[in-house]
Amino acid sequence: MKRYKYQLILPVILGIILCLGCASKSPNVVKKDSEKSTAKVIAVLPVNNKTLDIKAPQLLRLKVLDELYFKGYSKLPLEVIDKKLELIYRSEKKIVAGVVSPHVIKELVGADAAMYCTLTEGKRKASLFHVPITVAASCELRSTQTGEVLWNARYKLTRTNFDLPGKSLEMKSYEAFETVIEQVVNKVLETLPDGPNLKG
C-alpha cells in the first residue's frame, strides 16, 4: 500500500519541480546574443518612441550608450550621430527616428554596427497613494557592413511607489522612472557579448 502511494506522489513532485523551473525563466529575451559579432564601435540611433513621453526615449538612449561603454564598446557621441542624421531628416521629412539603414550609418559615422531601440511602454499612472511605473523596450543590433541582425532582445518591467499624496509622491515617481529605465536597459543588454575593450 505504501509503495502504491509513493508511485502516485512521485509524479506529482516531479510535475511541481518542472513548473517551478519554467516559471523562473524570463520570457522577455527574444533572442540571445550572436558571438559572431565583431562590432567595435556601435552607433546608438534615436529611439523609436511608441509612447507619449518625450523625455523617456532620450533617457533610454543615454542609458544604452553608457551601458555599451561599460560592456567594453567605444563611445560614439550622440551629438556626432545626430548632426549627421540632421542632413537626412531634412531631405526626408517623413523618415521615422531610428529607421535609417545600417549602410547609411556606416557612410555617415563609420560605425561597425547600429543599435536600433524601441520604447513600447513608458508610463506612470498616478493614484492617491501609489504610482505604478511600466517601461518596456526592445533593442536590435545590426551590422553596418552587411545589414545582418547580430543580436536582439526586449524587456518589460513594472514597479510601484507608495507615499502620501502630493509632491513627495510625484518626485519619488520621477526618480523611480529613471531607475526603472536603467534596470530595463541593463536587462535588455544583459545578453549582448562584451566588447573588445573588455576582451583585451
C-alpha positions as CSV (number, residue, x, y, z in Angstrom):
1,M,0.0,0.0,0.0
2,K,2.9,2.4,0.9
3,R,4.6,1.6,-2.3
4,Y,1.5,2.4,-4.3
5,K,1.2,5.8,-2.5
6,Y,4.9,6.6,-3.4
7,Q,4.2,5.8,-7.0
8,L,1.3,8.4,-7.0
9,I,3.3,11.1,-5.1
10,L,6.5,10.9,-7.2
11,P,4.9,12.1,-10.5
12,V,3.2,15.0,-8.6
13,I,6.5,16.2,-7.1
14,L,8.3,16.0,-10.4
15,G,5.5,18.0,-12.0
16,I,5.8,20.7,-9.4
17,I,9.6,20.9,-9.9
18,L,9.2,21.2,-13.6
19,C,6.6,24.0,-13.2
20,L,8.8,26.0,-10.9
21,G,11.7,25.6,-13.3
22,C,9.7,27.1,-16.1
23,A,8.4,30.0,-14.0
24,S,11.9,31.2,-13.2
25,K,12.8,31.7,-16.8
26,S,12.4,35.2,-18.1
27,P,10.1,35.4,-21.2
28,N,11.4,38.9,-22.1
29,V,14.6,38.0,-24.0
30,V,13.7,37.3,-27.6
31,K,17.0,36.2,-29.0
32,K,20.3,35.5,-27.3
33,D,23.5,37.2,-28.5
34,S,25.4,36.2,-31.5
35,E,29.1,35.5,-30.7
36,K,29.9,36.3,-34.4
37,S,29.5,40.0,-33.7
38,T,32.8,41.8,-34.4
39,A,31.5,45.2,-33.7
40,K,33.9,47.6,-32.0
41,V,32.0,50.9,-32.4
42,I,28.2,50.9,-32.1
43,A,26.1,53.9,-33.2
44,V,23.1,54.3,-30.9
45,L,20.4,55.7,-33.1
46,P,17.5,57.9,-31.8
47,V,14.9,55.8,-30.1
48,N,11.7,54.8,-31.9
49,N,9.2,56.2,-29.4
50,K,5.8,54.5,-29.3
51,T,4.8,56.4,-26.2
52,L,3.6,59.9,-25.4
53,D,6.6,60.7,-23.2
54,I,9.1,63.0,-24.8
55,K,12.0,62.6,-22.2
56,A,11.8,58.8,-21.7
57,P,13.3,57.9,-25.2
58,Q,16.2,60.4,-24.7
59,L,16.9,58.9,-21.3
60,L,16.7,55.4,-22.7
61,R,19.2,56.3,-25.4
62,L,21.7,57.8,-22.9
63,K,21.4,54.7,-20.7
64,V,22.0,52.4,-23.6
65,L,25.1,54.4,-24.6
66,D,26.5,54.3,-21.1
67,E,25.8,50.5,-20.7
68,L,27.6,49.8,-24.0
69,Y,30.6,51.7,-22.7
70,F,30.6,49.6,-19.5
71,K,30.4,46.5,-21.7
72,G,33.6,47.4,-23.5
73,Y,32.5,49.3,-26.6
74,S,34.0,52.6,-27.7
75,K,31.8,55.6,-27.2
76,L,30.4,57.3,-30.3
77,P,29.0,60.6,-29.1
78,L,25.3,61.1,-29.7
79,E,25.9,64.6,-30.9
80,V,28.1,63.4,-33.7
81,I,25.4,60.9,-34.8
82,D,22.6,63.4,-34.6
83,K,24.5,66.1,-36.5
84,K,25.0,63.6,-39.4
85,L,21.4,62.4,-39.2
86,E,20.1,66.0,-39.5
87,L,21.0,66.1,-43.1
88,I,18.9,63.0,-43.8
89,Y,16.0,64.2,-41.8
90,R,15.9,67.5,-43.7
91,S,15.8,65.8,-47.0
92,E,13.4,63.1,-45.9
93,K,10.7,64.7,-43.8
94,K,8.7,61.5,-43.4
95,I,11.5,59.4,-42.1
96,V,11.0,57.8,-38.6
97,A,13.7,58.3,-36.0
98,G,15.9,55.3,-35.7
99,V,14.9,53.7,-39.1
100,V,18.0,54.8,-41.1
101,S,19.5,51.8,-42.9
102,P,22.7,50.3,-41.4
103,H,24.6,51.0,-44.7
104,V,23.8,54.7,-44.4
105,I,25.1,54.8,-40.8
106,K,28.4,53.2,-42.0
107,E,28.8,56.0,-44.5
108,L,27.8,58.8,-42.1
109,V,29.8,57.9,-38.9
110,G,31.9,54.8,-39.8
111,A,30.4,52.6,-37.0
112,D,30.7,48.8,-37.2
113,A,27.1,48.3,-36.1
114,A,23.9,50.3,-35.4
115,M,21.7,49.9,-32.4
116,Y,18.0,50.3,-33.0
117,C,15.9,50.7,-29.9
118,T,12.2,51.0,-29.5
119,L,10.3,52.3,-26.4
120,T,7.0,50.5,-26.5
121,E,5.8,51.5,-23.0
122,G,6.8,54.3,-20.6
123,K,4.1,55.4,-18.3
124,R,3.3,56.5,-14.8
125,K,-0.3,56.0,-13.6
126,A,-0.7,58.3,-10.6
127,S,-3.3,57.3,-7.9
128,L,-3.9,58.5,-4.4
129,F,-1.1,56.7,-2.5
130,H,0.9,54.9,-5.2
131,V,2.3,55.3,-8.7
132,P,2.7,52.2,-10.9
133,I,5.6,52.6,-13.4
134,T,5.9,50.5,-16.5
135,V,8.7,50.5,-19.0
136,A,9.1,48.2,-22.0
137,A,11.8,48.4,-24.6
138,S,13.5,46.4,-27.3
139,C,16.9,46.8,-29.0
140,E,18.3,45.3,-32.2
141,L,22.0,45.4,-33.2
142,R,22.6,45.3,-37.0
143,S,25.9,45.2,-38.9
144,T,26.5,48.3,-40.9
145,Q,28.6,46.2,-43.4
146,T,26.0,43.5,-44.2
147,G,22.8,44.7,-42.6
148,E,22.6,41.4,-40.7
149,V,20.9,41.3,-37.3
150,L,23.7,40.4,-34.9
151,W,21.6,40.4,-31.7
152,N,18.3,41.5,-30.3
153,A,16.4,41.4,-27.0
154,R,13.4,43.0,-25.2
155,Y,12.3,43.5,-21.6
156,K,9.4,44.9,-19.7
157,L,9.3,46.0,-16.0
158,T,6.7,47.4,-13.7
159,R,7.4,49.0,-10.3
160,T,5.1,50.7,-7.9
161,N,5.9,53.5,-5.5
162,F,4.0,54.2,-2.3
163,D,3.8,57.5,-0.4
164,L,1.5,60.2,0.9
165,P,-0.3,62.2,-1.8
166,G,1.4,65.3,-3.0
167,K,4.8,66.5,-4.3
168,S,6.7,63.8,-2.4
169,L,4.9,61.0,-4.3
170,E,5.3,62.9,-7.6
171,M,9.1,63.4,-7.0
172,K,9.5,59.8,-6.0
173,S,7.7,58.6,-9.2
174,Y,10.1,60.7,-11.4
175,E,13.2,59.3,-9.6
176,A,11.8,55.8,-9.8
177,F,11.0,56.2,-13.5
178,E,14.7,56.8,-14.3
179,T,15.7,53.8,-12.2
180,V,13.2,51.6,-14.0
181,I,14.5,52.7,-17.4
182,E,18.1,51.9,-16.2
183,Q,17.0,48.5,-15.0
184,V,15.3,47.7,-18.3
185,V,18.4,48.8,-20.3
186,N,20.6,46.5,-18.1
187,K,18.3,43.6,-18.7
188,V,18.0,44.2,-22.4
189,L,21.7,44.4,-22.9
190,E,22.5,41.6,-20.5
191,T,22.8,39.1,-23.3
192,L,24.9,41.3,-25.6
193,P,28.5,39.9,-25.7
194,D,31.3,42.0,-24.2
195,G,33.0,44.5,-26.5
196,P,36.7,44.5,-27.5
197,N,37.8,46.8,-24.7
198,L,36.9,44.2,-22.1
199,K,38.1,41.2,-24.1
200,G,41.5,42.8,-24.5
